[in-house]
Structures are given as structure tokens and as C-alpha cells.
């Protein structure tokens, strides 16, 4: 059961978005990285962080960093974590905004999840407390009704007028929503929506797995595409190394999991041996989800894939201009017409599918094609498409307000060191102020992404990936120091290998982003190019077609470039302190171990998901004992 | 200051019946659904309470869930990407 809890906490929209974006390079690079990365890096990190945190009474990653690396390394780790949470929340919100922009059907059905969740919350608190399965079922039925109803409403004139919103309006909506949701009590909105999204997740993943096996969709993308070798793929810029490894973060290796693996989950572990199954196995499951997302993306027609995922600055935004642009790329075997694009839009019930960046709509189209072949054909494609959008939006909104809440607590804790009053989490003004600060931080990044003339996802996603992978290297660095201090030098390579790899990847990626002379890749190169153009009195430059747009690019690239520098500096501080701690451990002969004293288990439980024959036999022997000799469960 | 390593003995700690108390298909299915949805937390709490504090009456389901959400309010679990 804890496996389910841990999986629910780590798997969200992340493993779905990254693989879709990497389909630009063909199916092979992404698949190989997901499989190799998860086995050698991602699952290792999740398992070891979980294990060591458990041996330390469930201390969080930040606390462990302070214990093992000292004050400087620990502080750098905490600041990096806070900044990374802001970026991650903003990018996730950006994915939702891009999926819902100019989509009355999507806006209506996703907005309906709020009253549905409120109803479920009230039902659980006042009408029938504790009936979670029952209320989840009611909520699920209402959710399906909202999706079907959204289709009808989007076809009426008043519905289309009311729910067709531009992306900036939706972004403001999500910002206001994020603040309100984070200060409302958990039982009213967060907890019931969590039940809904768990229901949806299990359903979608199982359904898609079954559908893929039965339908056996044909892979349309080549193993390596034309963009695998170069720097200038339209979906995201940059070469395969290092950017593939930061674009697919969740699914292969994700630093964010270290936050979950430390703190919450270890406090619930029954016995040590189970951590291998929960930590390592949970991550393998996530890789499975990522591979399915990749399958959904590479089975799409490549012309449609590029028309959907390239920024409007390239496609021009209309089916005609997009079709012309895709054909001008000269991709082998690609033949897409404006009719194909508008036909697809009509099938899934959208105005247009051109430049719906962010990965979610692409996945939704892929999923609706696969599910449509299984159930309902073309007539149900609109339903399946919005079902998939709803599924992703639910997760992301949960991640947004849970992320805001966690970040608020972290900020309160840090501010509490200066003004002790802030440590009191029940002090309303403090809680509201800290929530407002965190929402303002990610809201600003979100608005920057939404209004970015270059297409926000394309420029911001690498930053998200780098931030996430830097967190992974921080986590692995902490683990390295722990293992070295225990003087387990023989097994040190298990941690050192992924740490070295991910450090090289993120450092090279950051350096590219900071120093690359190619404007599409380097933030500062773009910044200077636009500045020079403005100084020369030009009124249009590349994708930025006006002076305000050019000024926006100058501003955005300045912020993105500065963030890259800050992330890299923080991560290098943590890694350096960790290597120093490791070297010190080599030199000394003393075994330093901050773990809690060993507590003999007083309970018996199987180590894996299913009890082995020996364990069953043992359980029978335990059961046969008189009551006073039975193993004790719990503390 | 309290030792941060001491885990608050919150009701969410996974404990309680390791499996359905009564055999039979219906009981087994009911147990799975309750565990999967999270309803089983209350069963676990009651089992724990009976075993360790038999002298006091356990909280009612309504009280238990109020306490549980209050605990979640104070300890937000983070979510991943």
C-alpha cells in the first residue's frame, strides 16, 4: 500500500511531458536514456535517499545535507531546493495554460473539477466522513459528466464566448487559484482532488497499457531523426548531449523525488527490506509511465507532431502556415496538409492544434488515437482527448498547490530563524504572507513564459530540466558523503557513477545555456543579440516582431540566464562540499555515521509485494503462537 | 526544542491489519478497496488503539478524519512533477 502512496506522490505530469518533447530526436535516444537512466541513476537515487532518510528518523534532504555537509553545503542545498520548487511549479502551470488556451471545452471541464472537489470535501466532512471510495466514485462520475458536458457547452455560442480565454487570462486564473487553494483548508479542496487524481491515474495508465498492447500502434518516428545530431530542433534547441538528459527528468532521474523519498515516505516504512521495493520499484514504475508517454508521441504522424510542438513564432499559428512550415523542414516521409491539421482539430474538439506546446496536448492526441482505435473510433476522439487533458490538469493543479504549500512551509521555517513568529505555522498573517510570496514568485515566471515571444515552453523547459537534475546531483552528493563516511568504499561507485554523469550533464547544459554563442541555445547570446538589434534601431528580430516583444525577450533572457548561473553555483557548492567530505573520509580511519541506533524489528511483514513461500510459512508459525507472543505491530 | 527525529505518532503511520481479518472473497475485495482508497487508515487506527490503549474509547470516524486532515494541514506532503 505504501508503494502505491509513494508512487502516487512521485508520479505526476512530469514523466508525461519530457518524453513527448524528446520525440523530436526520434524514438531511440529517449527510450535508451529512460531505461538506462532509471536503472543506474534514478532508481538508485530514490532508493538510497529513502533508505538513508529512514535510517535517520525520516529527516528531509535539506536536514541531511546540513548534517553531512556542514553549514555552507546545507544552506546552498536549501536555497537551491526552494528556487527549484518555484521553477517546477511555474513550468507545470505553464503546461496547463498551453493546454487550455483558446479551448472552451478544456477550460469548462477543468474548471468544473473545482466545484466537484469542493462538493466531495463537504460530503466527506459533514455527510459521510471516511467514505472515500464512495465519494471518489461519485466524483469520477461527475468528472466524466463534466467532460461530456464540456463538449456540448463548447458548441453553443454563449459557451464558446464565455470559456474561450486567452493564455494570459488563464495564467492569472491559475495564479489566483493557486493562492486561494494553498490557504484553504486541506479537507476542502486538496484532499478530495487528490482522491480524484489517484483514481484517474490508475485508470489512465492501466487503460493505456492495455490499449497499446491490443491496438499495437505503428511507430511513425525514425530511431534517430534529422534533429538528433544538430543544435536547432524546432521543439527545443540544443544538441542531444547534454540536453536530452535534462529534458527527460522524471522517468529516468528526477531530483524532485529525493524530496519525496526523504521525509514523508520513510516515516511510514514497516521494515528496512521493503525500501528496496518501494524506492527502486516505484521509480521503475515511473519509467514505465514515461515509456508509454513516449510511445504515444512517436506513434503520432511526425508532421502533426512538429506542427503541434513548435512555437507559434515558427508555425505562424494557422493550419496553412504550419503545414507550409513543416513541409519546408524537408523531413523524410512527412506529408501534412492544412486539411490534416484542421481535420484533427475538429476530431478532438479544438479550434486549432497548431503550436499547442507543452507536451500535454500531444500526449492527449496520441492517447485519443490509441484509445479511439480500441473504443469508439473517431466519434469518441474528442472525449478521449479531453479525458487526457483533464487527467494531466488534475495532477498539475494538485502539484501546484501542494508545491506552494511545501514551499510556504520552507520559507516560514527559514524566515523563522530571523523572526521567530514565522515558525508558528498557524499564525495566519505569516502563512498568508509566505503563500503570497511563493505564488508571486512562480506566478511571475509563469507569466513570463506565457507572454514570451519565443514560445515559453521551448525556452523554459531546459531550465526546468537543469534545475531538476541539479537537485538530483545534490541528492546524490549527500548520499555519496554518507556512504563515504560509513567507509563503504567498494560500493561507492554505485553512487559516484550517476553523480559524476549527472554533474557533467547539468554543468555542460548550464554552460551551454550561459556561454553558447548560438542565440537559440544560449540565454545570454540571445540577450545580447536582441540588445544589439534594439540599439541599432531595428523593430523586428527573428521571432520577436515588435519593439515591446524584443524588450520582453531581453528581459526574459536576462532572468533565465541569471537563474542558470545561480543554479550552477549552488549545485557546485554542494557537490564540492560533498567531495571534500568524501576525501576526508578516505583519509581518516574513523567511521562516522549519523544514523539512529539500530532498533530490532518487533513485527513481521513480507519484504516484497507478494509473500514468498518461506515468508508464508513463517507467517503461519507466527499466527500459531499464543497472543502474548505475537509480534507487535507499530510503535 | 523537541528532537526532530522523533516521529509524531500520527494515525497515518501504516499499521493495523496486514490483511483482511476474515477470509472470503467479499471481505478480501472490501479490504483491498478500503486500503487502496485510504479508508483503511481508520481501521488501522482502531486496531492500533484497541491493542495499545484498550482503556480509552477510540475516536469516532468523524473525529478521526478531522484529526487526520488537521495533520495533513500541518505536514504538507510534496508532489512531484
Interface residues (C-beta under 8 A of the other chain):
Chain A: X1 X2 X4 X9 X10 X11 X12 X13 X14 X15 X17 X56 X57 X58 X59 X63 X85 X88 X92 X124 X125 X129 X130 X131 X132 X133 X136 X185 X186 X187 X190 X191 X195 X249 X250 X254 X256 X257 X259 X260 X264 X267 X268 X270 X395 X398 X399 X402 X403 X405 X406 X409 X425 X468 X596 X605 X632 X633 X634 X635
Chain B: X4 X5 X6 X7 X9 X12 X13 X14 X15 X16 X18 X33 X34 X35 X36 X37 X38 X39 X40 X42 X47 X48 X51 X52 X61 X62 X64 X65 X66 X69 X72 X73 X74 X75 X76 X77 X78 X79 X80 X81
